[in-house]
Amino acid sequence: MDVRVLVASNHRYHENNVIDGIPVTRVHVPATVAGAPICPGMLWHIRKNRPDIIHLHLPNPTGVLAVLASGYRGRVVVTWHSDIVRQRRLGRLYRPVERILLNRCPTIIASSPAYIASSPVLREHADRCLSIPFGIDAERFDVRHVDQSLLRDLRNRYGPRMILSVGRLVYYKGIQFLIQAMAKVDAKLVIIGEGPMRPALEQEVAALGIADRVTFLGRVHDQLATYFHAADVFALPSCERSEAFGIVQLEAMASGKPIVNTQIDSGVPYVSLDGVTGITVEPRSSEAMATALNRLFDDPELRRRMGNAGRHRVQSEFNLDLMVRRTMDIYEQVGAREVTAHLESSGDARADFSSHVAMR
């Protein structure tokens, strides 16, 4: 596949980069509306590249408008990451435009069957929805690749009962409920991530008098696998369906750690299965969270069994190669339909299939 990536720039200027051999174009953003970048330049780039397939990741109003306004008539494949949950009023205004785009898509990819079933938007297009779960390179989280010196240091500092949580400190992550649970759990909590809620969460920790047992590390760019291996339990206390999947669960499971997650109507409980790879609790319940954490700390054999089951589940169901193969199958199918349409319209039996499949 000849893949080229087109995104909005994080800055107010245009950039061209090559990442792992893939050309990445970051388009100038002259303005934003409700947090969404406005990128008129995307239309020009779509017309210039003339792709056989556009793979669009939603929600992305900028991308939808750019594809529709560019006059592109080729195939569009969509990966549906999440519904628009919080900006409901703007979402209603945007929905008719989005529906035009979705009606053109031969395939809409979602990260889990649960999200297809629970999304009011995807239910409208259920006959064209397909679940392709996200995958990771589990080998990166094998214990053989961790920094043993750092691992010992983390265990000495935060052990012997360590809970890890990783993610942006935003409203839908539900970190406040995990912090409240710590008042009833004899352990140390390490939180990796930054976000606008950090000051309020730090105040919550101080008010509960547990500052000696809760540590905010901010961003950790290196050795993240070592932090997973240092922990005894991984917690994902998400409280809104904006948390559509929870890839950090895969990373913790690949590291052999049991998960405590929440029963939100998204793919979160699909990734880590209740009673198999971890414990799933009601969202927004610090009491339920504390009960689950205490149960795991009180039963080392249960932690070991669930951790092993999690590692096996990632290797068999959520590996990177499987995700790539399934996505390539979609491209092949979409390309085949394009060739069939071309043959029917032109009568040319010599049409080159590969040229229609390639992403340009």
N, C-alpha and C positions, 0 to 999 in steps of 0.2 A: 504494500500500500504506500502510495506517495501521500503522506500526511502533512498538512500545514495547519497551524493553529492561529486563529484570529480572535483576539480578546480586546476589551477596553483597557487602556493604560491606567496604571495607578497614579500617573502624573498628568500634567496638562500638555504633554508633548508626545510625539510619535516615536516608537522604538522598534527596532528589528533585532531579535536575538536568535541564537541557535542553542537549543537545550537538548542534550542527548541526541544530537544529530537532526532534531526536528526544528524547522523554521517557525518562529513564533513572532507574530506581528501584533504589537500593542498599539492600538489606534488612539489618536489624540482625542481627549474628552474636553470639549469646550464648556460643557455645563452638565449639571445633574438635576434630576427631578425626583423628589422623595427618595433620595439615595441611589436612584438608578442612573447610570451614566448615559449621556446623549452622545452618540458617535456617528455623525453623518458619513465619516470616512469609511465606515464598514461597507456601505453600499458599493463604493468604488472598488474596494478590495474583492468583494464577492464577484463583481462583474469582471475584474481583471483576471482572477484565478480560474474562473469558469469550472468549478468543481463538478465532478460526476455525482458526488454525494456530499451533502452538508450534514454533519452530525452536530446537532444543537443541544446544549445542556440547559434545562429549564428548572426553576423560573429564571427568565432572562428577557425582560421586555425589550431591551436594546437589541438583542439578537433576533427576536421575533420580528420586530419592526424592520430591521435591516434586511432580513431575508425577503419579507413580503415587498418592501419598497424597492428592492434591487431588480425586481422583475425576473428573478431566478425561477426556472421552470424544471429544474432537475429534481432528483430524489432527496427527501429530507428524512433523516432518522433522528429521533428525539430520545434523550435520556432524561427521565423525569426524576429530579432529585427530591423535590418537595413541593407540596401545595404552598400557595401564598396564605400564610396563617394569620399574621398580625395586621397587615395592611389591607384589611377587608374592603374598605371603601374604594381604594385605588384598584384593588383586585377585581372588583365588580366592573369597573370601567375598562380594565384591560382584558377581561375574560373574552368578549366577543372577538377581539383581534387574535388572541391566543387560539380560539376555537377555529378560526380560519386556517391557521397554520397546522393545527393538529389534524384537521380534516384532510390535509394533503399528505400526511405521513403514513406510509405503508406499515411502519412498525414504531411503537412507542415502548421504550425500555424503561422498566422500573426496577428498583434494587431489591424488591421482595414481593412475593404474592400478597402479603399482608397489606402493603401500601396500595396495590392495585384495588384490593377489596374495600379499603377504607377511604380512598380518595374520591370525592364527588366528581371531580373532573375526569379522572381515569375511568370511572365506571361508565361514563358516556361513550368511551372508546374502548371498552373492554375487549372487543373482538380483535383489536390490533395491538393489545398490550402483551408484553412478554417480560418475564422476570429474569434478569441477569444480575445476580448478587455481585457486589464489589468483591474484589479479591486482593490479597496481599502476597508478597514474597515471604512466606513463613520462615524461610531459612535465615532471614535477617534477624529473627528473634530467637534463634537457637542459642542455648546457654554457652555454646562454644565460642560465640562471637562477642560476648559481653566483657567489659573491663573488670577483671576479677578484683583488682585493688579498689576500684570505685564501688563495686558490689559489697565488699567487706565494710567499707567506710559507711555506706548507706545503711547497712544492717546494724552497724554499731550506733549510728546516729538516730535511726527511726525505729529500729526493731525493739523487741522481737515480734511485736504485733503491729504491722504496718498496712495501712489502707492507702491505695493510690487512686487518684482521679485525674483525668487529663481532658482538657477541652477549654474552649473560650468561656470566659466568665460573663455569660449573657443570660437573659431571663429564662430561656427554655431549657437550660442545662440543669436547673433545680439544685444547684450547689448549696443553697441556703438550707434545704431539707437534710442534706447530708451533714452539714455543720451542726444543725440542731440535734441530729441523731448522735453525734459524738459526745453529747452530755451524758449518754447512757451506755457508751461503749468504751471499755478500757483498752485503748489503742491509740496510735498516732496516725494522723491523716496528713498526707502530702498531696498538695494540689498543684498541678502543672498547667499553666495557661495564664493568659492575660485577657482583660476585657473591661468594659465600663462598670461592671458590678463589683470590681475588686474592693473599692473603698467601703461599700456597704457590707460586703461579706466580712471584711476585716473588723468592722465595728461589731458585727454579730458575734464573731469569735471572742472579742474582748468582753462583750456584755455577758456571754455565757461563762466567762472565766476559764476558757480552755485554750488560751493562747500558747501554753506550753506544749499542747498536743496537736496543734494544727499549724502547718507550715505552708505558706504560699511561695512557690519557687519562681513564679513567672514563666517566661519561655525557656524551654530546654531544647536547644538545637541539636546537640550531640549526645550520644550515649543514652537515648531514650529507652532502648531495649534493656539497659542495665537497671533502670528505675523499675521497669515492669518486673524483672526478675528479683529485685530486692523486696518487692511487696508480697504480702500474704494474700491479699484480696484486692480486686479491682472493683470500683463502684462507679456506676453511670446513673445518677439520680434524675435523669431528664424528666421534665414535667409537661412538655408540649410536643405535638406531633411535628413541630419544626425539626426535631431530632428524628430524621427519617430512617436512619440505619445504625449509626454509631460505629464507624470503622475502628475507633480505639478499642472496642470490644474484641475485634479480631486480633489486634496487636497483643492485648493482654492474654487472650486465649492461646495464641501462638507461643506465648511465654509460659504457658502451663498454669495460668492463674484462674481461680473461680471468679465468677462475675456476680455482682448484685446489680440488677437493672430494674426497670419499671415497666408496668403493664400499660404503656401508652399505645394508642391505636396507630402504630407505624411498624416499621421493620425491626425496631429495637428488640422486642422479645422473640422475634424470629431468629435473630443472630445468635443470642445466647439463650438456650432453652431451659425453662424452669425445671429444676430437679435433675437436670442432666449435666449442663455445663455451668450452672450457677443457680441463683435464687431470684425469682422475679417478684417484686412487691408492688403494692398500690403506689401510684405517683403522689407526690406532695404529702407523704406520710413519714415523718421522721421516726415515729414509733415503729412502723413496719420495717423501715430501713435499719434501725438499731437492732431489732429482733433478728433479722437476717444476718447481719454482721456478727452478732454475738453467737449465733448458731454455728457459723463457719469457724470462728475462732475457738469455739469449744470442741470442735470435732476435726482434728488434723487429718484423719482418714477421709472424711467427706471432702475436705479441701483438695487433697491429693487426687481423689477419684474424679472430682469435677474438673480439676485442672487438666488431667490427662484426657478426659473426654473433650474438653475445649480444644486442646492441641490437635486431636484427631479430626474434629469437626472442621477446623480451619484448613487442614491439609487436604481433606477430601471434598469439601463443599465451597470453600472460599479462597481457593488458591488463584494466583494471578494468571497462570496459564489457562485455567478453565474459563475465566472471565474473558480473556483475549480470544480464545477459540470460539466462544459463543457469540462474541461481537463480530468476529470475522464471518461467521455463518450468516449473520444478518446482512452484512455488506454484500456477500455473495448472492443471497436471495434477492436483495434489492437490485443489484446489478443485473441479475438474470431477468428480472421483470423489465428493466430498462431495455435490454437487448431484445427481448421478445416484442416489446412495443415498437422498437426500431425496425425489426424484421417485418412485422405486420404492416407497418406504414411504407417501408421501402421495397419489400420483396427481396432484399439483398441477403442471401443465405451465408455470405462470407463475412458478416459483421464480426468485429474483433471483441470477444467477450471481455477480455482483461482490461481493455481501455475504458469500458463502461463501469468496471468495478472500482478502479483506482480512484483514490481521493486526490484531487489536485487543487 
